[in-house]
């Protein structure tokens, strides 16, 4: 199954260069995403950097999780690729999104448990240009996830899981605000 994820990620490479032309220059920026999905219940806030060129935007950010339990620690990162079929010059802009995310969730309960999640989602969203460089956006996405689970329980029914042993379906939503230089 690891090979399938590698093949999927490699197959996304043409999308990164499809809309880029040699006459357009790239623009950097920053974004603040807020999102949640059906597998990890806390809302996460993800500040990140963006690179925009042609009709494509690439975002990389690290998650902050303010709404978690006190015995829980979550570290996460996400990579978003947005493709704007009609560009970003209009007041309202639609886009397609490919979302890849990793989350490390450790719980310090009676039997400490650690989860590692990988998410690969695709979706659709829109942005509103508040000014020339500032935008507000939202999207919905659906995709697959896998996880590993390690715990210190002696019970046989709580056996640990390896990554790519099980797959599930998840649904997510995001809201973001960004600025392009």
Long-range contacts (C-beta under 8 A, 24 or more apart in sequence): 1-146, 1-164, 1-167, 2-163, 2-164, 5-118, 5-120, 5-164, 8-120, 9-100, 12-81, 12-98, 15-56, 15-81, 15-83, 15-98, 16-56, 16-58, 16-81, 17-56, 18-56, 18-83, 19-54, 19-55, 19-56, 19-83, 19-84, 20-53, 20-54, 20-56, 21-54, 24-53, 24-54, 25-53, 26-51, 26-52, 26-53, 27-51, 27-52, 27-53, 27-180, 27-181, 28-52, 28-180, 28-181, 29-133, 29-178, 29-179, 29-180, 29-181, 30-178, 30-179, 31-59, 31-61, 31-176, 31-177, 31-178, 31-179, 32-176, 32-177, 32-178, 33-59, 33-61, 33-78, 33-80, 33-174, 33-175, 33-176, 34-174, 34-175, 34-176, 35-172, 35-173, 35-174, 35-175, 36-172, 36-173, 37-119, 37-121, 37-170, 37-171, 37-172, 37-173, 38-170, 38-171, 38-172, 39-117, 39-119, 39-145, 39-147, 39-168, 39-170, 40-74, 40-103, 40-105, 40-117, 42-67, 42-68, 42-74, 43-67, 44-74, 44-76, 46-76, 46-78, 48-78, 50-178, 50-180, 52-88, 52-180, 55-83, 55-84, 55-85, 55-86, 55-87, 55-88, 56-81, 56-82, 56-83, 56-84, 57-81, 57-82, 57-84, 57-95, 58-82, 63-103, 69-107, 71-107, 71-108, 71-109, 72-105, 72-106, 72-107, 72-108, 73-105, 73-106, 73-108, 74-103, 74-104, 74-105, 74-106, 75-103, 75-104, 76-101, 76-102, 76-103, 76-104, 77-101, 77-102, 78-102, 82-125, 88-127, 88-129, 88-135, 90-129, 91-128, 91-129, 92-126, 92-127, 92-128, 92-129, 93-126, 93-127, 93-128, 93-129, 93-135, 94-124, 94-125, 94-126, 95-124, 95-125, 95-126, 95-127, 95-137, 95-139, 96-122, 96-123, 96-124, 97-121, 97-122, 97-123, 97-124, 97-125, 97-139, 97-141, 98-122, 99-123, 99-141, 99-143, 99-172, 99-174, 111-151, 111-152, 111-153, 111-158, 112-151, 112-152, 113-149, 113-150, 113-151, 113-152, 113-153, 114-149, 114-150, 114-151, 115-147, 115-148, 115-149, 116-147, 116-148, 116-163, 117-145, 117-146, 117-147, 118-145, 118-146, 118-147, 118-163, 119-143, 119-144, 119-145, 119-170, 119-172, 120-144, 120-145, 121-170, 121-172, 123-172, 125-174, 133-179, 133-180, 133-181, 134-177, 134-178, 134-179, 135-177, 135-178, 135-179, 135-180, 136-176, 136-177, 137-174, 137-175, 137-176, 137-177, 137-178, 138-173, 138-174, 138-175, 138-176, 139-173, 139-174, 140-171, 140-172, 140-173, 141-171, 141-172, 141-173, 141-174, 142-169, 142-170, 142-171, 142-172, 143-169, 143-170, 143-172, 144-168, 144-169, 144-170, 145-169, 145-170
